[in-house]
């Protein structure tokens, strides 16, 4: 197919801030996990897969819960208001947890 440019599983995006490999990157509704470090340039994000990411320590995250990237902290939360959907929890993270496994959606 002559108009296909990629599988879409890994996408190069421009970033305005410093991004470290493993960070959640949200640009509008496009969300992924940075696979490369970047400072005011470009990075490649993975838009599919299961990743361990930081989570809100005050949330009680159940398996199957929708999780959102916090606009203020960059960690995931179950709070949808003012945040961007990033995925679904595939492991539980009781209150006090610092990480959770998520599947990117």
N, C-alpha and C positions, 0 to 999 in steps of 0.2 A: 504494500500500500504506500503510495508515494507521499501522502500527507501525514503519516504517523511520524512523530518525532521522538517518542520514548514510550516505555511501559508505564511511566508515571509513578513508579515506586520510589524513585529518587529524583528530586527536582533541584536544580540550581536556582537560588533566590538571592536577591540583593538584601543586605541588612545594613541598618544605619548605626547599630550599636555593636559592642563586642559580644560575640557568641562563642561559646565553648562547645566542643563535641559533647553530645549528650543533653544539651539544653533543649527545652521545648521552644520552638519558634512558631509564632502565630502572626500571619500577615493577612489581615481580614479574616476570612473563613478558611484560608489555607493554613493547615497546621501539620507540623511534623517534628521530628527529632533531628537536631543538627548532627551530621556525621563528620563535620570538619570544623576547626576553629576559624573564626573570622573577626577582623577588626575593621569596621566601616567598609565592607566590601561585599563579597559573595560567599555563600556557604551552600553545601548540599544538604537537603533535608530528606529523611526517610519518611514517607507518607503511609507506609504499611508496616505492620509488624507488632511485636509485643516488647515493651520496654519497661525498665524500672526507672521511676521518676520520683522526685520529691513531692510530698503531699502536705496538706495542711494538718498540723498536729492536733487541731481541735475537731476535725471531722471524724466521723465513724463511717468508713467507706466499706460497703458490702460488695461482694462479688456480683458483677452485673450492673452496678451503678454507673450511670453516666458521670463522667468527670470533665471538668472545665479547667482551662488554664487561667489562673488568677491574673487579672490585669495589673495588680500591684506587686505580688510576690513572685510570680513566675512558677509557682508550684501548682499542683492540681488540687481541686476542691470539688465538693458536690454542689456548691452554690452556683446556680446558673446566671443569676442577675449580674450584669455588667462584665461577664466573663465569656470565653469562647470555648465551645465544645471541642474536646481533644480526643476523647475515646471512652472506653468502657473498662472498668476495673476487672481484672482477671484474677486478682488475689484480694483478700480482705486486708484492711488497714484500720484496726481499731483506733480510737482516740489515743493520741500520744505517739502514734507511728510517724516516722519521718519519710518513709518511702512506700510506694505501691506499684504493683505491676499493672500496666494498662495495655489495651489493644487500641491502636490508632484507628479512628473511623473516618 
